[in-house]
Amino acid sequence: MKEMQSFLNFFYILDQCYNQCYGKGREDDLPWFLGAICPELWDDGKPIDEAIFDEWLKFSDSKTIDINNIMEKTYLFLEYYELKFGFNFSKAKHWILMTTDRTVAQSAYDKAEVMYQEYKYDN
């Protein structure tokens, strides 16, 4: 995948997690995190918090990501972010571990492709 495609896939997996798992209240840091990387809130196609985008690129090696390993890469990145910055993504990580259905990855991929085409990213 190209860099922006992998990042959009990452976001849309977490967005599905949020929509399926989170109710009222603050179970962990995922809601805040999604707000910082939400593509609908980006200015000029860049995330509000570009540091998260840069960390994803450094960590993920986008060229090695595909629909078969994006869930694992997402989990590992959340784990890395917890260790490095002290976030709590316990509920999101649990959901990822329990979600082995390929339809989640496919849905994220489809949404990412629409966004990627809409913004016409270069990379």
C-alpha positions as CSV (number, residue, x, y, z in Angstrom):
1,M,0.0,0.0,0.0
2,K,1.0,3.6,-0.4
3,E,1.7,5.6,2.7
4,M,-1.6,7.5,2.8
5,Q,-3.6,4.4,1.9
6,S,-2.2,2.5,4.8
7,F,-2.9,5.3,7.2
8,L,-6.5,5.7,6.0
9,N,-7.0,1.9,6.4
10,F,-5.6,2.2,9.9
11,F,-8.0,5.0,10.7
12,Y,-11.1,3.2,9.2
13,I,-10.4,0.1,11.2
14,L,-10.3,2.1,14.4
15,D,-13.4,4.0,13.3
16,Q,-15.2,0.7,13.0
17,C,-14.0,-0.3,16.4
18,Y,-15.3,2.9,17.9
19,N,-18.7,2.6,16.2
20,Q,-19.1,-1.0,17.4
21,C,-17.6,-0.9,20.9
22,Y,-17.9,2.5,22.5
23,G,-20.8,3.9,24.3
24,K,-21.1,6.9,26.5
25,G,-18.2,7.7,28.8
26,R,-14.5,7.4,28.3
27,E,-13.4,3.8,28.3
28,D,-9.9,4.5,27.0
29,D,-8.1,7.0,24.7
30,L,-9.4,5.9,21.4
31,P,-12.1,8.6,21.0
32,W,-9.5,11.4,21.4
33,F,-7.0,9.6,19.2
34,L,-9.6,9.3,16.4
35,G,-10.4,13.0,16.6
36,A,-6.7,13.8,16.0
37,I,-6.5,11.6,12.9
38,C,-10.0,11.8,11.4
39,P,-9.7,12.4,7.6
40,E,-12.9,14.4,7.6
41,L,-11.3,17.0,9.9
42,W,-8.0,17.3,8.0
43,D,-6.8,20.5,6.5
44,D,-5.3,20.1,3.0
45,G,-5.3,16.4,3.4
46,K,-3.1,16.3,6.4
47,P,-4.1,15.0,9.9
48,I,-4.6,17.6,12.6
49,D,-1.9,15.7,14.6
50,E,0.8,15.1,12.0
51,A,3.0,13.5,14.6
52,I,0.7,10.5,14.7
53,F,0.8,10.2,11.0
54,D,4.6,10.4,11.0
55,E,4.8,7.8,13.8
56,W,2.5,5.5,11.8
57,L,4.8,5.8,8.7
58,K,7.9,5.1,10.7
59,F,6.4,2.2,12.5
60,S,4.3,0.5,9.9
61,D,6.4,0.3,6.8
62,S,3.5,0.9,4.5
63,K,5.0,-1.0,1.6
64,T,4.6,-4.3,3.5
65,I,0.9,-3.6,4.5
66,D,-1.9,-5.3,2.8
67,I,-5.5,-6.3,3.6
68,N,-4.2,-9.6,5.2
69,N,-2.0,-7.9,7.8
70,I,-3.6,-4.4,8.4
71,M,-5.4,-5.6,11.5
72,E,-2.2,-6.9,13.1
73,K,-0.3,-3.8,12.1
74,T,-3.1,-1.7,13.7
75,Y,-2.9,-3.7,16.9
76,L,0.9,-3.5,17.1
77,F,0.8,0.3,16.5
78,L,-1.7,0.8,19.3
79,E,0.5,-1.3,21.6
80,Y,3.6,0.7,20.5
81,Y,1.8,4.0,21.1
82,E,0.7,2.9,24.6
83,L,4.2,2.0,25.6
84,K,5.8,5.1,24.1
85,F,3.3,7.7,25.1
86,G,1.2,6.3,27.9
87,F,-2.1,6.0,26.1
88,N,-4.7,3.4,27.0
89,F,-6.1,1.5,24.0
90,S,-7.1,-1.6,26.0
91,K,-10.7,-1.8,24.7
92,A,-9.6,-1.2,21.1
93,K,-6.9,-3.8,21.2
94,H,-9.2,-6.3,22.7
95,W,-11.7,-5.6,19.9
96,I,-9.0,-6.1,17.2
97,L,-7.9,-9.4,18.8
98,M,-11.5,-10.6,18.8
99,T,-12.3,-9.4,15.3
100,T,-10.9,-11.9,12.9
101,D,-13.5,-11.4,10.3
102,R,-11.9,-10.1,7.1
103,T,-15.0,-7.9,6.4
104,V,-13.6,-5.4,8.9
105,A,-10.4,-5.0,6.9
106,Q,-12.3,-5.0,3.6
107,S,-14.7,-2.3,4.8
108,A,-11.7,-0.2,6.0
109,Y,-10.0,-0.8,2.7
110,D,-13.1,0.3,0.7
111,K,-13.5,3.5,2.7
112,A,-9.8,4.3,2.5
113,E,-9.9,3.9,-1.3
114,V,-12.9,6.3,-1.6
115,M,-11.0,8.9,0.6
116,Y,-7.8,8.3,-1.2
117,Q,-9.4,9.0,-4.6
118,E,-11.3,12.0,-3.3
119,Y,-8.2,13.7,-2.0
120,K,-5.9,12.5,-4.9
121,Y,-3.0,11.9,-2.6
122,D,0.4,11.7,-4.3
123,N,2.1,9.0,-2.3
